[in-house]
Amino acid sequence: MAKRVPLQPMPLTVPTRWVKNIIAIFLLPWCAILTQTFFTAFTRATIHQRLWTGAEFWFFSLGVVLWLIAFVGLPRPVIIYVFGHEVTHVLWVWLMGGRVSKFRVGGDGGHIVTNRTNFLIALAPYFFPLYRLLAILVYGIASLFVNVAPYGQLLYAILGITWAFHLTFTCWMIPKNQTDLSDHGTFFSLVFIYLMNLVLLSVLLVIASPQITFVSFGEDLLQNLREFSEWVGGLLNADTRGHQAPVQ
C-alpha cells in the first residue's frame, strides 16, 4: 500500500538578477545626484576659480586629445587593453581572497579561471583604472630616488591618456555582448559601472583642483541630496492630496 506524503510548501525564491535590478533602480537617484554635484563643482572650478588656466588642466586635456586622435586614426592596441582587463580581474580575485589557476590573453580576447567570482570581480575592469594607477605608482616610486617635480606636467598628460584609454575602450567594449555584464544583469552592471566611474572621476577632480576639497564636494553632495529629497517629498505630498476624497 502506497503511503501518501503530504506536500511541503516550496520556499519562495527570487532570482538574483531581479534583486540586482531593484538595487540598480535605487542607485539611479545617486547617479543623478553625483552627476549634478560633479558638474557643479567642475563648472565652479573651471569658470569661477579658473582651473582652466593651470598647466595641469591643459596637459591633462592634451593627453585626452592625443589619445582620442590615436584611438580613431590608428590601429587600436586591443592586446594592451585585454591584458589590463584580465590583470584587473586577477587583482580583484586576489583582493577577494580567491585564487587564479589560468590566465590567457590574446588578440581575440582573454579569460581567467578562478575559484571565486562576484559582480565586483566581473565589473572591475570597467571602473578600475589600472594603467592610470600604475602611472601614479611609478611616479611615486621614482620620486623616492630622483627629483620628479620637473615631470609633473608629463604625469598629467599621461593621466589624460590613460583616463581616455580607459573610457574609450570601456565604451567600445560594452556593446559587444560582454558576459561580464550579462552574467550579473546588464542594467545593474551599466548603472554600477557609471556610478563607480563617476566616483573615481570626482576624486580625480578634487585632487587636481586646489580650489575644491573633499569637504566642499561633500557639502555640495549633501545639499543636492537634500534638494532631491525635498523634491521627492513634494511629489509624494501632491500625489497624496490628489487621491484624498473630498469631504461633503
C-alpha positions in Angstrom: 0.0 0.0 0.0 1.4 3.3 -1.0 1.6 5.9 1.7 0.8 9.4 0.7 3.4 12.0 1.8 1.9 15.5 2.4 3.3 18.0 0.1 5.7 20.6 1.6 5.3 24.2 0.5 8.1 25.3 -1.7 10.1 28.3 -0.3 9.6 31.5 -2.2 12.7 32.3 -4.2 13.6 35.5 -6.0 16.1 35.4 -8.9 19.3 37.2 -8.0 19.1 39.2 -11.2 15.7 40.7 -10.1 17.3 41.8 -6.8 20.2 43.4 -8.6 17.8 45.3 -11.0 15.9 46.6 -8.0 19.2 47.7 -6.4 20.1 49.4 -9.7 16.8 51.4 -9.6 17.7 52.7 -6.2 21.2 53.6 -7.4 19.8 55.7 -10.2 19.0 58.7 -7.9 22.5 58.5 -6.6 23.8 58.6 -10.1 21.8 61.7 -10.8 22.8 63.5 -7.6 26.5 62.7 -8.0 26.4 63.8 -11.7 24.9 67.1 -10.7 27.4 67.6 -7.9 30.3 66.7 -10.2 29.3 69.1 -13.0 28.5 71.9 -10.4 32.0 71.5 -8.9 33.7 71.3 -12.3 31.9 74.4 -13.6 32.7 76.4 -10.5 36.4 75.4 -10.6 36.7 75.9 -14.3 34.9 79.2 -14.8 34.8 81.0 -11.5 38.1 79.6 -10.0 40.0 79.5 -13.3 41.0 75.9 -13.2 41.4 76.0 -16.9 44.3 78.4 -16.7 46.5 75.9 -14.8 49.2 73.9 -16.7 47.8 70.6 -15.1 44.4 71.1 -16.8 45.9 71.8 -20.2 48.4 68.9 -20.1 45.6 66.5 -18.9 43.4 67.8 -21.8 46.3 67.4 -24.2 46.7 63.8 -23.2 43.0 63.2 -23.7 43.0 64.7 -27.2 46.2 62.8 -28.2 44.6 59.5 -27.2 41.3 60.3 -29.0 43.2 61.0 -32.2 45.1 57.8 -31.8 42.0 55.7 -31.0 40.2 57.0 -34.0 43.0 57.2 -36.5 45.4 54.4 -35.6 45.2 50.7 -35.1 43.8 50.1 -31.7 46.1 48.4 -29.2 43.5 45.8 -28.2 46.1 43.4 -26.8 47.2 46.1 -24.3 43.5 46.6 -23.2 42.8 42.9 -23.0 46.0 42.4 -20.8 44.9 45.2 -18.5 41.4 43.9 -18.4 42.4 40.4 -17.3 45.1 41.6 -14.9 42.3 43.7 -13.2 40.2 40.6 -12.9 43.2 38.8 -11.3 43.9 41.7 -8.8 40.3 41.7 -7.7 40.2 37.9 -7.3 43.2 38.2 -5.0 41.6 41.1 -3.2 38.6 38.9 -2.5 40.7 36.1 -1.2 40.4 33.9 -4.3 43.0 32.0 -6.5 43.7 32.2 -10.2 44.6 28.9 -11.9 44.7 30.1 -15.5 45.4 33.4 -17.3 45.1 33.8 -21.0 45.5 36.9 -23.2 45.3 37.1 -26.9 44.3 39.4 -29.8 40.9 37.8 -29.9 40.3 38.2 -26.2 41.2 36.7 -22.9 40.0 35.0 -19.8 41.0 33.7 -16.4 40.0 30.6 -14.4 39.4 31.2 -10.7 37.7 29.6 -7.7 35.9 32.8 -6.8 33.7 35.3 -8.6 31.2 38.1 -7.9 30.0 41.2 -9.5 32.9 43.3 -8.3 35.4 40.9 -9.8 33.4 40.7 -13.1 32.9 44.5 -13.4 36.2 45.8 -12.0 37.9 46.3 -15.5 35.1 48.7 -16.4 35.7 51.1 -13.4 39.2 50.3 -12.0 41.7 52.4 -14.0 44.7 50.0 -13.8 47.0 51.9 -16.2 46.3 55.3 -14.5 47.0 53.9 -11.1 50.2 52.3 -12.5 51.4 55.6 -13.8 50.8 57.2 -10.4 52.6 54.3 -8.7 55.6 54.6 -11.0 55.8 58.4 -10.5 55.5 57.9 -6.7 58.3 55.3 -6.6 60.5 57.4 -8.9 60.1 60.4 -6.5 61.8 58.4 -3.8 65.0 58.3 -5.8 65.1 61.3 -8.1 63.5 64.8 -8.3 60.4 64.2 -10.4 58.9 67.7 -9.9 60.0 68.9 -13.4 58.0 66.0 -14.9 54.7 66.8 -13.0 53.1 68.1 -16.2 54.2 65.0 -18.1 52.4 63.0 -15.4 49.1 64.9 -16.0 49.5 64.2 -19.7 49.9 60.5 -19.1 46.9 60.6 -16.7 44.9 62.2 -19.5 46.0 59.5 -22.0 45.3 56.6 -19.6 41.9 58.0 -18.5 40.9 58.4 -22.1 42.2 54.9 -22.9 40.1 53.5 -20.1 37.0 55.5 -21.1 37.1 54.8 -24.9 37.8 51.1 -24.6 35.1 50.7 -21.9 32.5 52.4 -24.1 33.8 50.4 -27.1 33.6 47.0 -25.4 30.3 47.4 -23.6 28.1 47.0 -26.7 29.9 43.8 -27.7 27.8 41.4 -25.6 30.2 41.1 -22.7 29.5 38.2 -20.4 30.9 40.2 -17.5 27.9 42.4 -17.8 25.2 40.0 -18.8 26.1 37.4 -16.1 25.1 40.0 -13.4 22.3 41.7 -15.3 23.2 44.3 -18.0 21.0 47.0 -16.4 22.6 46.6 -13.0 26.1 46.4 -14.5 25.7 49.6 -16.5 24.4 51.6 -13.6 27.1 50.3 -11.3 29.9 51.0 -13.8 28.6 54.5 -14.4 28.4 55.3 -10.7 31.9 53.9 -9.9 33.5 55.7 -12.8 31.8 59.0 -11.7 33.1 58.4 -8.1 36.7 58.0 -9.4 36.4 61.0 -11.7 35.1 63.1 -8.8 38.1 62.1 -6.7 40.4 63.0 -9.6 38.7 66.4 -9.9 39.2 67.1 -6.2 42.9 66.1 -6.3 43.6 68.1 -9.5 41.9 71.3 -8.4 43.3 73.2 -5.4 40.0 75.1 -5.2 38.0 72.0 -4.5 38.3 70.0 -1.3 36.7 66.7 -0.3 34.8 68.7 2.4 33.4 71.2 -0.1 32.5 68.5 -2.5 30.8 66.6 0.3 28.8 69.7 1.3 27.6 70.1 -2.3 26.6 66.4 -2.4 24.6 66.7 0.8 22.9 69.9 -0.5 21.9 68.2 -3.7 20.7 65.2 -1.8 18.6 67.4 0.5 17.1 69.2 -2.5 16.3 65.8 -4.2 14.7 64.5 -1.0 12.5 67.7 -0.8 11.5 67.3 -4.4 10.5 63.6 -3.9 8.6 64.6 -0.7 6.8 67.3 -2.6 5.7 64.8 -5.3 4.5 62.3 -2.7 2.5 65.0 -0.9 0.9 66.2 -4.1 0.0 62.7 -5.0 -1.5 62.1 -1.6 -3.6 65.2 -1.8 -4.7 64.3 -5.3 -6.1 60.9 -4.1 -7.9 62.2 -1.0 -11.7 62.1 -1.4 -13.4 65.5 -0.9 -15.3 65.7 2.4 -19.1 66.5 1.9 
